[in-house]
C-alpha cells in the first residue's frame, strides 16, 4: 500500500516542481525592471500558454497554505499577463472590460476571476496584506513584477522581502519632511483595514519594513494611481 501511495504522489510532486521552475524561467526571460514586452509574448505565445494550461490542471488537494499561497500568486500574475497579451495593444488594464471582476479562468479545477484569486484564495485564508505587494496588476502604480517565481519553500521570506522592497520605494511611500506628510500608494487606502487589523496605525505597519521610519505624527495622504500599462514598449 505504501508503495502505491508513493507512486501516486510522485507524479503530482514532479508536476508541481516543474510548474514552479517553469514559472521562474518564464519570469527571468520576460520581466525587465518590473515590465513586460507584451508584443513579444503575442508573437511568441507558447511559453505563456503552456503555463496557463498548467494552472488550469494544477492539483492542490492536500497542500498546505504556503504551497497554495505561492501557487495562487504565480497564477494571478500569469493570468494578468495573459489577459493583457490577448488584448494587446491597450494602454491600460482598465481598457479591458471585466479585467478584475468578471473575466474568468480555470484555476486548479475552479472557475475564478482575478478578484476571486486575490480575496478568496489569498487574502481570505491568510489575512496577510503583504500579498498585495506580490500581485502585479499590469499598471505602473501596481507593485512591479518580481522576476522570479514565488515558491512554497520560500514564500514567507519572499513576502517579507517584497514588503521591504515596495515600502522603501518613493512611488509607493513618499516622505515629505518639509510638509511633515507621507504620500502612500492607493493600495494602503483601498485595503487600509487589512493593514491595521492588530490595532496599529498604517504608519506603524509601514515602519516595520522601512529602513528609515516615518514619524507617527506625519499626515497621511494618498498618491494618484497611474493605471498606464507596465509595458516595455
C-alpha positions in Angstrom: 0.0 0.0 0.0 2.8 2.4 0.9 4.5 1.8 -2.5 1.2 2.5 -4.3 0.7 5.8 -2.4 4.3 6.8 -3.2 3.8 6.2 -6.9 0.6 8.2 -6.9 2.4 11.1 -5.0 5.5 11.3 -7.2 3.8 12.4 -10.4 1.9 15.2 -8.6 5.1 16.3 -6.8 7.1 16.3 -10.0 4.4 18.3 -11.8 4.3 20.9 -9.1 8.1 21.3 -9.1 8.1 21.6 -12.9 5.4 24.3 -12.7 7.3 26.5 -10.3 10.6 26.0 -12.2 8.8 26.9 -15.5 7.2 30.0 -14.0 10.6 31.0 -12.7 12.2 30.7 -16.1 9.4 32.5 -17.8 9.7 35.5 -15.5 13.5 35.5 -15.8 13.1 35.6 -19.6 10.3 38.1 -19.8 10.4 40.6 -16.9 12.7 43.5 -17.1 12.6 46.3 -14.5 9.1 45.0 -13.5 7.8 45.4 -17.0 6.7 43.0 -19.8 7.1 43.1 -23.6 3.5 42.1 -24.4 4.1 42.3 -28.2 6.8 39.7 -27.9 4.5 37.4 -25.9 1.8 37.9 -28.5 4.2 36.9 -31.3 5.6 34.1 -29.2 2.6 32.7 -27.2 3.7 29.1 -26.5 5.5 29.5 -23.1 2.7 31.5 -21.5 0.0 29.3 -23.0 1.7 26.2 -21.5 1.8 27.8 -18.1 -1.8 28.8 -18.3 -2.7 25.2 -19.2 -0.7 24.1 -16.2 -2.6 26.5 -13.9 -5.9 25.0 -15.1 -4.8 21.4 -14.4 -3.0 22.0 -11.2 -3.8 19.7 -8.3 -3.9 21.4 -4.8 -5.6 18.8 -2.7 -3.6 18.1 0.5 -1.2 21.0 0.0 -0.6 23.4 2.9 -1.3 27.1 2.9 2.2 28.2 2.0 2.0 26.0 -1.1 -1.4 27.4 -2.1 -0.2 30.9 -1.5 2.8 30.5 -3.8 0.7 28.8 -6.4 -2.1 31.4 -6.4 0.2 34.4 -6.5 2.0 33.0 -9.6 -1.3 32.1 -11.2 -2.7 35.6 -10.6 0.4 37.3 -12.1 0.5 35.0 -15.1 -3.3 35.4 -15.8 -2.9 39.2 -15.7 -0.1 38.9 -18.3 -2.2 36.6 -20.4 -5.2 39.0 -20.4 -3.1 41.9 -21.5 -1.3 39.9 -24.1 -4.5 38.6 -25.6 -5.9 42.2 -25.8 -2.7 44.0 -26.8 -2.2 46.7 -27.8 -4.0 48.5 -24.9 -2.9 51.5 -22.9 -4.2 50.2 -19.5 -5.6 47.0 -18.0 -8.7 49.1 -17.3 -9.2 49.3 -21.0 -10.1 45.6 -20.9 -13.7 45.0 -19.9 -14.2 42.8 -16.8 -10.4 42.6 -16.2 -10.6 42.0 -12.4 -14.2 41.2 -11.5 -15.8 39.4 -14.4 -13.4 37.6 -16.7 -13.0 34.0 -15.6 -10.2 31.4 -15.8 -9.8 27.8 -15.0 -7.5 27.6 -11.9 -6.7 24.3 -10.3 -10.1 23.0 -11.5 -12.1 26.0 -10.4 -13.6 28.9 -12.4 -12.2 32.1 -10.8 -11.8 35.8 -11.6 -8.7 37.7 -10.6 -10.6 39.1 -7.6 -11.6 35.6 -6.6 -8.0 34.6 -6.6 -6.9 37.7 -4.6 -9.6 37.8 -2.0 -11.0 34.3 -1.7 -7.8 32.2 -2.3 -5.1 34.5 -0.9 -6.2 37.3 1.5 -9.2 35.4 2.9 -7.3 32.3 4.1 -4.1 34.1 5.3 -5.2 37.6 6.4 -1.7 38.6 5.1 -1.7 42.1 3.5 1.9 41.5 2.2 0.2 39.6 -0.6 -0.9 42.9 -2.1 2.8 43.7 -2.7 3.3 40.4 -4.7 0.4 40.8 -7.1 1.1 42.7 -10.3 -2.0 44.2 -12.0 -0.2 45.4 -15.2 -0.3 49.1 -14.3 2.6 51.4 -13.4 1.3 52.1 -9.9 0.9 48.4 -9.2 3.7 46.6 -7.3 6.2 45.9 -10.1 6.6 42.4 -11.3 9.1 40.1 -9.5 11.4 38.4 -11.9 11.3 35.1 -10.0 8.6 32.7 -9.1 7.1 32.5 -5.7 7.8 29.1 -4.2 6.3 27.1 -1.3 9.6 26.7 0.3 10.5 30.4 0.4 7.1 32.2 0.3 7.3 33.8 3.7 10.8 35.1 3.1 9.7 36.3 -0.3 6.7 38.2 1.0 8.8 39.8 3.7 11.4 40.9 1.1 8.6 42.2 -1.2 7.1 44.3 1.6 10.5 45.8 2.3 11.2 46.5 -1.3 7.9 48.1 -2.1 7.5 50.1 1.1 11.0 51.6 0.7 10.3 52.9 -2.8 9.1 56.5 -3.2 6.5 55.7 -5.8 4.8 53.7 -3.0 5.7 55.6 0.1 7.0 59.1 -0.5 8.0 61.1 2.6 8.0 64.9 2.6 9.8 66.1 5.7 9.2 69.8 4.9 5.5 69.3 4.9 5.6 66.6 7.6 3.5 64.3 5.4 3.7 61.0 3.7 2.1 60.1 0.4 1.1 56.4 0.2 0.2 54.2 -2.7 -3.6 53.8 -3.1 -3.2 50.2 -2.1 -3.0 51.4 1.5 -6.2 53.3 1.0 -8.2 50.6 -0.8 -7.2 47.9 1.6 -6.4 50.0 4.6 -8.3 47.9 7.1 -6.2 44.9 6.3 -3.0 46.7 7.3 -4.3 47.7 10.8 -6.1 44.5 11.9 -4.0 44.4 15.1 -4.9 47.9 16.1 -1.7 49.5 14.9 -1.7 52.6 12.6 -0.9 52.4 9.0 2.4 54.1 9.7 3.2 51.5 12.3 2.7 48.8 9.8 4.8 50.6 7.2 7.6 51.2 9.7 8.1 47.5 10.3 9.5 47.3 6.8 11.1 50.6 6.2 14.9 51.3 6.6 14.0 54.9 7.8 10.9 55.1 9.9 8.1 57.6 9.1 7.3 59.7 12.2 3.8 58.7 13.5 2.7 62.3 13.6 3.1 62.9 9.9 -0.1 63.4 7.9 -1.1 60.5 5.7 -2.2 61.3 2.1 -2.6 59.0 -0.9 -1.0 59.3 -4.4 -2.9 59.3 -7.6 -2.9 55.8 -9.1 -1.3 55.5 -12.5 -3.2 52.9 -14.5 -0.9 53.2 -17.5 0.3 49.8 -18.8 3.5 48.4 -17.4 4.7 47.7 -20.9 8.4 47.8 -22.1 7.3 49.3 -25.4 
